[in-house]
């Protein structure tokens, strides 16, 4: 595989990761807007119960965002490179 092919594969993978995060974010917004609408329609002015799914899911969404945007090279990419190196060393032994 040429360097250009490898760069294209990596770029495609990173683009896929960003698209997956955007889909996750949109699902979060739509579902939590729906929960808030239910709250407004049924118990507005009382205990704001939608905060719990928002917070719980928000933690997962934050972790997803960190994995996609805050890790420059990407932890998975580094782990793959490390495993490839181990396999190459084992093959040469």
The 8 nearest C-alpha neighbors of each residue, nearest first, counted from 0:
[[1, 4, 5, 2, 3, 6, 8, 7],
 [2, 0, 4, 3, 5, 6, 7, 8],
 [1, 3, 5, 4, 6, 0, 7, 8],
 [2, 4, 6, 1, 5, 7, 0, 8],
 [5, 3, 7, 1, 2, 6, 0, 8],
 [4, 6, 2, 8, 3, 7, 9, 1],
 [7, 5, 9, 3, 8, 4, 10, 2],
 [6, 8, 4, 10, 5, 9, 11, 3],
 [9, 7, 5, 11, 6, 10, 4, 12],
 [8, 10, 12, 6, 11, 7, 5, 13],
 [9, 11, 7, 13, 12, 8, 6, 14],
 [12, 10, 14, 8, 9, 13, 7, 15],
 [11, 13, 15, 9, 14, 10, 8, 16],
 [12, 14, 16, 10, 15, 11, 9, 17],
 [13, 15, 11, 17, 16, 12, 10, 18],
 [16, 14, 12, 18, 13, 17, 19, 11],
 [15, 17, 13, 19, 14, 18, 12, 20],
 [18, 16, 20, 14, 19, 15, 21, 13],
 [17, 19, 21, 15, 20, 16, 14, 22],
 [20, 18, 16, 22, 17, 21, 15, 23],
 [19, 21, 23, 17, 22, 18, 24, 16],
 [20, 22, 24, 18, 23, 19, 25, 17],
 [23, 21, 19, 25, 20, 24, 26, 18],
 [22, 24, 20, 26, 21, 25, 27, 19],
 [25, 23, 21, 27, 22, 26, 20, 28],
 [26, 24, 28, 22, 27, 23, 29, 21],
 [25, 27, 23, 29, 24, 28, 30, 22],
 [28, 26, 24, 25, 30, 29, 31, 23],
 [27, 29, 25, 31, 26, 30, 32, 24],
 [28, 30, 32, 26, 31, 27, 25, 33],
 [31, 29, 33, 27, 32, 28, 26, 34],
 [30, 32, 34, 33, 28, 29, 27, 35],
 [33, 31, 35, 29, 30, 34, 28, 36],
 [34, 32, 36, 30, 31, 35, 29, 37],
 [33, 35, 31, 37, 36, 32, 49, 38],
 [34, 36, 38, 32, 37, 33, 31, 39],
 [37, 35, 33, 39, 38, 34, 40, 32],
 [38, 36, 34, 40, 35, 39, 41, 33],
 [37, 39, 35, 41, 36, 42, 40, 43],
 [40, 38, 43, 36, 37, 41, 42, 35],
 [41, 39, 37, 38, 36, 42, 43, 35],
 [42, 40, 38, 39, 37, 43, 36, 45],
 [41, 43, 38, 45, 39, 44, 40, 46],
 [44, 42, 39, 45, 38, 41, 40, 47],
 [45, 43, 42, 46, 47, 39, 38, 41],
 [44, 46, 43, 42, 47, 48, 38, 39],
 [45, 47, 48, 44, 42, 43, 49, 38],
 [48, 46, 49, 50, 45, 38, 44, 43],
 [47, 49, 50, 46, 51, 38, 52, 45],
 [50, 48, 51, 47, 52, 34, 35, 53],
 [49, 51, 53, 48, 52, 54, 47, 55],
 [52, 50, 54, 53, 49, 55, 48, 56],
 [51, 53, 55, 54, 56, 50, 49, 31],
 [54, 52, 50, 51, 56, 57, 55, 49],
 [55, 53, 57, 51, 52, 56, 50, 58],
 [56, 54, 52, 57, 58, 53, 51, 59],
 [55, 57, 59, 58, 53, 54, 52, 60],
 [58, 56, 54, 60, 59, 55, 53, 61],
 [59, 57, 61, 56, 60, 55, 54, 62],
 [60, 58, 62, 56, 57, 61, 63, 55],
 [59, 61, 57, 63, 62, 58, 64, 56],
 [62, 60, 64, 58, 63, 59, 57, 65],
 [61, 63, 65, 59, 60, 64, 66, 58],
 [62, 64, 60, 66, 61, 65, 59, 67],
 [65, 63, 61, 67, 62, 66, 68, 60],
 [66, 64, 69, 62, 68, 63, 67, 61],
 [65, 67, 63, 64, 70, 68, 69, 62],
 [66, 68, 64, 65, 69, 63, 16, 17],
 [67, 69, 65, 64, 70, 66, 71, 17],
 [70, 68, 65, 71, 66, 67, 64, 73],
 [69, 71, 73, 68, 72, 66, 67, 74],
 [70, 72, 73, 69, 68, 74, 67, 66],
 [73, 71, 70, 74, 76, 77, 75, 69],
 [72, 74, 70, 76, 75, 71, 77, 66],
 [73, 75, 77, 76, 78, 72, 70, 66],
 [76, 74, 78, 77, 73, 79, 72, 80],
 [75, 77, 79, 73, 74, 78, 80, 72],
 [78, 76, 80, 74, 79, 75, 81, 73],
 [77, 79, 75, 81, 80, 76, 82, 74],
 [78, 80, 76, 82, 77, 81, 83, 75],
 [79, 81, 77, 83, 78, 82, 84, 76],
 [82, 80, 78, 84, 79, 83, 77, 85],
 [83, 81, 85, 79, 84, 80, 86, 78],
 [84, 82, 86, 80, 85, 81, 87, 79],
 [83, 85, 87, 81, 82, 86, 80, 88],
 [86, 84, 82, 88, 83, 87, 89, 81],
 [85, 87, 89, 83, 88, 84, 90, 82],
 [86, 88, 84, 90, 85, 89, 83, 91],
 [89, 87, 85, 91, 86, 90, 84, 92],
 [90, 88, 86, 92, 91, 87, 85, 84],
 [89, 91, 87, 88, 92, 86, 85, 84],
 [90, 92, 88, 89, 87, 86, 85, 84],
 [91, 89, 90, 88, 87, 86, 85, 84]]
